[in-house]
């Protein structure tokens, strides 16, 4: 007796689709059967609109659902395999070095570095499975290659993961890295330590710990050393910037001699902007402002930056530092004027960004008021006007004395106008234009603009 054979799922699906297709192709009074024979339909009924089409869509969608399930299964298998690989790596990390030798741990540390480089989930999983303590323990080894492998593995584990950064510091990594430095580490290890300090110092809770550990002199030495690679030098400066954000570290940074080192590096375009950013943080404290005041040629260097550096961030930060120094320290204002601050600031009010223009205008107000005050005091004590002869002559030629204005105020106003005209000539020369293209009338007219009119009205 023959067994009753059930159609498989694919055959059944085809038959259902054919039946639905036949039902969907009815014509008025007749329909075509599946076998191709026309069958009379004396009382044809109109099918419900869209019913057959909807059933066909559902049936045709079933294979795509199965494909989606297969993709989900493949993704799940991939995650399981990745987890198992991480487990194997962590077990190799945790092997006792005396039994397994240094190479298996070094290879495992290199694997951690590779797995954690571009995979945030792998970083989190590695830390949860206990990868950090054995990596930190490797820093006690006497093998420099193992040190480098462990340091870069820790570096990658901390990328974009605040919990891992905190766990790495809490495991004692900072002191172990400083011990490696004291014991005479090679340049590769030093660069890896600098990179770790940069990464770990980005977390606010780590900043005071790193600052108090004694890492600042090491980072400053790495920044100043001519033997340091450009990348490591940039990393050291960025690490110092991170530490300067915490106010508790400011006295430590100043005591280490950071301010003179930053000022000496201002001629290097690669580090000037970030050096100014660090000084901007330092002058928020009294120790930082005193360090700037006591540094040789500090104001000449800062004002010179306004002349040669066209980067908006450099101009804005340099004017911020000067403004902080002028606002807090009256004795520094005269040094700024002597260093040529007025001319540089006038140029900045014409060519700078809106923020730089605002700061330059405010600083000009402070400096010109201070200059007028000093000249008034000098004239009152000697009984003779403090205005120089050239200024008197130019004032008589270029601008009539305004009624009711003191001679000292006219002198200061004339100084500002002269500086503006000299500055505009410099701007013209920088633009490679002929001097006669900007007539004297136009130069004088610029002093009537809102910015300078406001400034001149105050002096």
PyMOL commands that set and color helices and strands:
alter all, ss='L'
color gray80, all
select helices_A, chain A and resi 9-24+51-93+97-100+102-117+120-128+131-140+144-157+162-170+173-182+187-200+204-213+215-224+230-244+247-255+258-264+269-282+286-294+298-308+312-328+331-338+341-351+354-382+389-398+407-430+435-437+440-446+450-457
alter helices_A, ss='H'
color red, helices_A
select strands_A, chain A and resi 30-32+38-40
alter strands_A, ss='S'
color yellow, strands_A
deselect
rebuild
show_as cartoon
